Each structure stands twice: as C-alpha cells, then as structure tokens.
Amino acid sequence: MNAMTQFEKAAAISHSVMTDLGRLHVVETGTGLETIVFWPSIFTDQRIYDGIVARLGVDYRFLLIDGPAHGQSEGGETEFTMESCADAMVQVMDHFGLEGAIIGGTSWGGITAAHLALAAPERAKALVLMNTPMQIDAAHPGLKARFIAGGARWMLGSGAFRNGVAKSFFSPEVLAANPVYSEAFDAMLKTADRSRLATAIRSVILRGSPLTDRMTELTVPTLVIAGKEDDMYPISVQAEAALLAPKGRFEAVGGKHVSVVERPDEVSAILRDFIVQEVAQ
C-alpha cells in the first residue's frame, strides 16, 4: 500500500512455496543478516508491510507471506486450524533454509506466529504480535466476528461490506488522507475467489482459541503492538496479555487495526528498538 523505494522494488523477489495449505506467495525483500518473517491480517496481503520494508529493508531481510486465498496465494475449500498456519510458516522457513527467524504478523499473522513460537520455540528468535486478537474464541464469537465470517462469501461483491471492513481496520483520518489504502484494499477483495476467501476467513474467526491463557508459555522475547483506537481488540486486553509473557513488551500506537499501515514510522521505530535490545545482542 505504501510505495517502496526503487531499491526495494528492485530487490523484491516473488516465490511460490508449496505448503500443507497449498501454494503460498512469499515476497523476499530487503537486505541484512537478520530475517523477519511476517504474515498479514485477514482481508489483506503482504503489501501492508510496504511501509515497514521501506524503513527497515536496508537493515533487515523480510519474508512476507500471503495467507491462503489472500493476495497471490492459493486457497482451498477446506477449513484449517491456526496450528496448520503455523506449520505452513515453518514450511516457508524450511524452503529458505531458515533454522530460526524473527517471526510475527498482524492479527491472523500474529496468531499464526504465536502458535509457531508455542510449538517450536527454537524456530523463533523473537515474536512480534501486531493488532493480534488475544481472546478470539470460536465457541463464542462476537456479533461483529459472526457478521464478517458470514458475510465474507456472500457480501464481498458489496461495496458497503468492503467499506465497513475498511473502516474497522483503518481510522477515518487515515482513509481520508490516503485513499490509496482503501482503493488497494477494495481491489484485492474484488479480485479474490469469494468461496476460498470465505473459507479462510471462517477458519480464522471460527476455529481460533484464546491466546491470553497461553501467553505465560511463551519463552521467546515477545513484542505486542496495539492500536489505541482498535474497537475490535481493546488496548487494555492487549496490554494485559503482553505482560503475561515472561519476556513480554507492550507498545501502543495511534490508529485502529492495521498499525503497520496507519503508523509505519512508529511501528518501525518500535520494531527496530525491540530487535536491537532482544535479538542483536
């Protein structure tokens, strides 16, 4: 969504990696010895990280994964678990010969990375959870969650639905100042396979389990970033969950649900400081 520099555009390479969730599109970009592996939120693709790469790509290498049925990744008709997403992230790392990396993501991507860090902490040098639901509960989904899960297939053709999701993700002033965000968001949803995208959305919303209860099990340095105006995931819940992690750190930034797009300067500075303090020692 944010334009990358010419250097970073030239350095970006697209890969198609076979995983148990099908072929996933992975963008390799940036330079540096330390690798950061990020997975985006539902309804978005790896382009949400353009602003971060533009600021940190000179110092860090990025592997950016489009989730199933998102961006240029394949999707299927069978629902999947968050554990299977974590397995797919490991398979991407294996494809690139990575024994360990800084792993993380936004919302769905954060859940995926958290499950990886819980199951295989030796593969995670550090964990970055951005705008990540801590209390998502498939057994008791909220009204907004049920609306999004139910409407993904039947209402993607509706501009009202896409605008409604966009307004949940981005604050009004950001959308007003940067119409390219909503345009890119809208275009991706228009071109997505509705059936397969809906399967992925249902999997994330209706097959998840709360992370809060498992934060104490995380053994790796963990950074939690939350949007101060994120109505879907209250900042107080995010802060409480972050402090449960033995090596947890919490940071609040302005904006709503996609902090890497809304506040790339703040997020980049926080991420760099976290890596310097917790990883590059």
C-alpha positions as CSV (number, residue, x, y, z in Angstrom):
1,M,0.0,0.0,0.0
2,N,2.8,2.5,0.9
3,A,5.2,2.9,-2.1
4,M,8.5,1.3,-1.6
5,T,11.8,2.9,-2.8
6,Q,13.2,1.9,-6.2
7,F,16.0,0.0,-4.4
8,E,13.5,-2.1,-2.5
9,K,11.3,-2.7,-5.6
10,A,14.3,-4.0,-7.5
11,A,15.3,-6.2,-4.5
12,A,11.8,-7.8,-4.1
13,I,11.5,-11.3,-5.4
14,S,8.3,-13.3,-5.5
15,H,8.3,-17.0,-4.6
16,S,5.7,-19.7,-4.7
17,V,6.2,-22.1,-1.8
18,M,4.3,-25.4,-1.5
19,T,2.9,-26.0,2.0
20,D,0.2,-28.2,3.5
21,L,-2.2,-25.3,3.0
22,G,-1.4,-25.1,-0.8
23,R,1.0,-22.9,-2.6
24,L,1.7,-19.6,-0.7
25,H,3.0,-16.5,-2.3
26,V,6.1,-15.2,-0.5
27,V,7.9,-11.9,-1.2
28,E,11.6,-11.8,-0.3
29,T,12.9,-8.3,0.1
30,G,15.3,-6.2,2.0
31,T,18.9,-6.9,3.0
32,G,20.7,-7.8,6.1
33,L,21.7,-10.9,8.1
34,E,18.7,-10.9,10.3
35,T,15.4,-12.2,8.7
36,I,11.9,-11.2,9.7
37,V,9.0,-13.4,8.6
38,F,5.6,-11.7,8.6
39,W,2.1,-12.9,7.8
40,P,-0.7,-10.3,7.3
41,S,-4.2,-9.9,8.6
42,I,-7.4,-11.4,7.0
43,F,-8.6,-9.3,4.1
44,T,-5.1,-8.1,3.4
45,D,-1.9,-9.3,1.7
46,Q,1.8,-8.8,2.1
47,R,1.6,-5.2,0.7
48,I,0.5,-3.9,4.2
49,Y,4.2,-4.3,5.1
50,D,5.5,-2.0,2.3
51,G,5.9,0.9,4.8
52,I,7.9,-1.2,7.2
53,V,10.1,-2.5,4.5
54,A,10.7,1.0,3.2
55,R,12.0,2.0,6.6
56,L,13.8,-1.2,7.7
57,G,14.6,-3.0,4.4
58,V,18.1,-1.7,4.3
59,D,19.0,-3.4,7.6
60,Y,16.8,-6.5,7.6
61,R,15.7,-9.2,5.2
62,F,11.9,-9.8,5.0
63,L,9.9,-12.8,4.0
64,L,6.3,-11.7,3.6
65,I,3.7,-14.4,3.3
66,D,0.2,-14.1,1.7
67,G,-2.2,-16.3,3.7
68,P,-4.3,-18.9,1.9
69,A,-6.8,-17.3,-0.6
70,H,-5.2,-13.9,0.0
71,G,-3.1,-11.9,-2.4
72,Q,-1.5,-14.3,-4.8
73,S,-1.7,-17.4,-2.6
74,E,-3.8,-20.4,-3.3
75,G,-6.7,-21.3,-1.1
76,G,-8.9,-24.3,-0.6
77,E,-12.5,-25.2,0.2
78,T,-11.5,-27.0,3.4
79,E,-11.3,-25.0,6.7
80,F,-8.0,-25.1,8.5
81,T,-6.6,-24.5,12.0
82,M,-4.2,-21.9,13.3
83,E,-1.8,-24.7,14.1
84,S,-1.8,-25.6,10.4
85,C,-1.0,-22.0,9.6
86,A,2.0,-22.2,11.9
87,D,3.1,-25.4,10.2
88,A,2.9,-23.6,6.9
89,M,5.0,-20.7,8.2
90,V,7.6,-23.3,9.3
91,Q,7.5,-24.9,5.8
92,V,8.2,-21.4,4.3
93,M,11.2,-21.0,6.6
94,D,12.4,-24.5,5.7
95,H,12.1,-23.6,2.0
96,F,14.5,-20.7,2.6
97,G,16.8,-22.8,4.8
98,L,16.0,-20.8,7.9
99,E,16.6,-22.6,11.2
100,G,15.3,-19.5,13.1
101,A,14.0,-16.0,12.5
102,I,12.1,-13.1,14.0
103,I,8.5,-14.2,13.3
104,G,5.2,-12.3,13.6
105,G,2.3,-10.7,11.9
106,T,-0.8,-8.7,12.0
107,S,-3.9,-10.1,13.6
108,W,-4.2,-13.5,11.8
109,G,-0.5,-13.4,11.2
110,G,0.1,-12.8,14.9
111,I,-2.0,-15.8,15.9
112,T,-0.1,-17.9,13.3
113,A,3.3,-16.8,14.6
114,A,2.3,-17.2,18.3
115,H,1.3,-20.9,17.6
116,L,4.6,-21.4,15.9
117,A,6.5,-20.0,18.9
118,L,4.5,-22.1,21.3
119,A,5.0,-25.3,19.3
120,A,8.6,-24.8,18.2
121,P,10.3,-22.0,20.2
122,E,13.7,-22.9,18.8
123,R,12.5,-21.6,15.4
124,A,11.6,-18.2,16.8
125,K,14.3,-15.7,17.8
126,A,11.6,-13.3,18.8
127,L,7.9,-12.9,18.3
128,V,6.0,-9.8,17.1
129,L,2.3,-9.7,17.6
130,M,0.7,-6.7,16.0
131,N,-3.0,-6.0,16.5
132,T,-3.5,-9.6,17.4
133,P,-6.7,-10.9,19.0
134,M,-5.9,-12.3,22.4
135,Q,-9.4,-13.5,23.3
136,I,-10.7,-14.8,19.9
137,D,-13.0,-17.7,20.9
138,A,-14.5,-19.9,18.2
139,A,-17.0,-21.2,20.8
140,H,-18.4,-17.8,21.5
141,P,-17.7,-15.4,18.5
142,G,-19.0,-11.9,18.9
143,L,-21.6,-10.2,16.7
144,K,-19.0,-8.4,14.5
145,A,-17.0,-11.6,14.1
146,R,-20.1,-13.5,13.1
147,F,-21.0,-10.8,10.6
148,I,-17.6,-10.8,9.0
149,A,-17.4,-14.6,8.9
150,G,-20.9,-15.0,7.5
151,G,-20.6,-12.1,5.0
152,A,-17.2,-13.0,3.5
153,R,-18.6,-15.1,0.7
154,W,-22.0,-13.5,0.0
155,M,-21.2,-9.9,0.5
156,L,-17.7,-9.4,-1.0
157,G,-19.4,-8.0,-4.0
158,S,-21.0,-5.3,-1.9
159,G,-19.1,-2.0,-1.6
160,A,-20.9,-1.4,1.7
161,F,-19.4,-4.6,3.1
162,R,-15.9,-3.8,1.9
163,N,-16.1,-0.2,3.2
164,G,-17.4,-1.5,6.5
165,V,-14.4,-3.8,6.9
166,A,-12.1,-1.0,5.8
167,K,-13.5,1.3,8.5
168,S,-12.9,-1.3,11.1
169,F,-9.3,-1.7,10.0
170,F,-8.3,2.0,9.4
171,S,-9.2,5.2,11.2
172,P,-11.2,7.8,9.2
173,E,-8.5,10.4,9.0
174,V,-6.0,7.9,7.6
175,L,-8.5,6.7,5.0
176,A,-9.3,10.3,4.1
177,A,-5.6,11.3,3.8
178,N,-4.6,8.2,2.0
179,P,-7.4,7.0,-0.4
180,V,-4.9,4.6,-2.0
181,Y,-5.3,2.4,1.2
182,S,-9.0,1.8,0.7
183,E,-8.5,1.5,-3.1
184,A,-5.9,-1.2,-2.8
185,F,-7.9,-2.9,-0.1
186,D,-11.1,-2.8,-2.2
187,A,-9.3,-4.0,-5.3
188,M,-7.9,-7.1,-3.6
189,L,-11.2,-8.1,-2.2
190,K,-12.9,-7.6,-5.6
191,T,-10.5,-10.0,-7.3
192,A,-10.4,-12.6,-4.6
193,D,-12.0,-16.0,-5.0
194,R,-15.1,-15.5,-2.8
195,S,-15.6,-19.1,-1.8
196,R,-12.0,-19.8,-0.9
197,L,-11.5,-16.4,0.8
198,A,-14.7,-17.1,2.9
199,T,-13.2,-20.5,3.9
200,A,-10.0,-18.8,5.1
201,I,-12.0,-16.1,7.0
202,R,-14.2,-18.7,8.7
203,S,-11.1,-20.7,9.7
204,V,-9.5,-17.7,11.4
205,I,-12.6,-16.4,13.1
206,L,-14.5,-19.6,13.9
207,R,-11.6,-22.0,14.5
208,G,-9.4,-20.0,16.8
209,S,-8.8,-20.2,20.5
210,P,-7.8,-17.5,23.0
211,L,-4.1,-16.7,23.2
212,T,-4.3,-15.0,26.6
213,D,-4.3,-18.2,28.5
214,R,-1.1,-19.4,26.7
215,M,1.0,-16.2,26.9
216,T,2.7,-17.5,30.0
217,E,4.0,-20.4,27.9
218,L,6.0,-18.2,25.5
219,T,9.7,-18.5,26.2
220,V,10.9,-16.1,23.4
221,P,11.1,-12.3,23.6
222,T,7.6,-11.1,22.7
223,L,6.5,-7.7,21.4
224,V,2.8,-6.8,21.4
225,I,1.8,-3.7,19.4
226,A,-1.8,-2.5,19.6
227,G,-3.8,0.4,18.1
228,K,-5.2,2.8,20.6
229,E,-8.5,3.1,18.6
230,D,-8.9,-0.5,17.7
231,D,-12.5,-1.2,18.6
232,M,-12.2,-4.9,17.8
233,Y,-9.4,-5.7,20.3
234,P,-9.3,-3.2,23.3
235,I,-5.9,-2.0,24.2
236,S,-6.3,-2.9,27.9
237,V,-6.7,-6.6,26.9
238,Q,-3.7,-6.4,24.7
239,A,-1.6,-4.8,27.4
240,E,-2.6,-7.4,30.0
241,A,-1.8,-10.3,27.7
242,A,1.6,-8.9,26.8
243,L,2.6,-8.6,30.4
244,L,1.7,-12.3,30.9
245,A,4.5,-13.3,28.6
246,P,7.8,-13.9,30.6
247,K,9.7,-11.7,28.1
248,G,6.8,-9.6,27.0
249,R,6.9,-6.0,26.0
250,F,3.8,-3.8,25.1
251,E,3.6,-0.8,22.9
252,A,0.5,1.3,22.0
253,V,0.4,3.3,18.8
254,G,-2.2,5.5,17.2
255,G,-4.8,4.3,14.8
256,K,-7.0,1.2,14.6
257,H,-6.4,-2.4,13.4
258,V,-3.5,-2.3,10.9
259,S,-0.8,-0.3,12.7
260,V,1.8,-1.1,10.0
261,V,-0.2,0.8,7.5
262,E,-1.5,3.6,9.8
263,R,1.6,4.3,11.8
264,P,4.6,2.9,9.9
265,D,7.1,5.3,11.4
266,E,6.1,4.4,15.0
267,V,5.9,0.7,14.3
268,S,9.3,0.7,12.5
269,A,11.0,2.5,15.4
270,I,9.5,0.2,18.0
271,L,10.4,-2.9,16.0
272,R,14.0,-1.8,15.4
273,D,14.4,-1.0,19.1
274,F,13.0,-4.4,20.1
275,I,15.3,-6.2,17.8
276,V,18.4,-4.3,18.9
277,Q,17.5,-5.0,22.6
278,E,16.3,-8.6,22.4
279,V,17.9,-10.2,19.4
280,A,21.0,-8.4,18.2
281,Q,23.0,-9.0,21.4
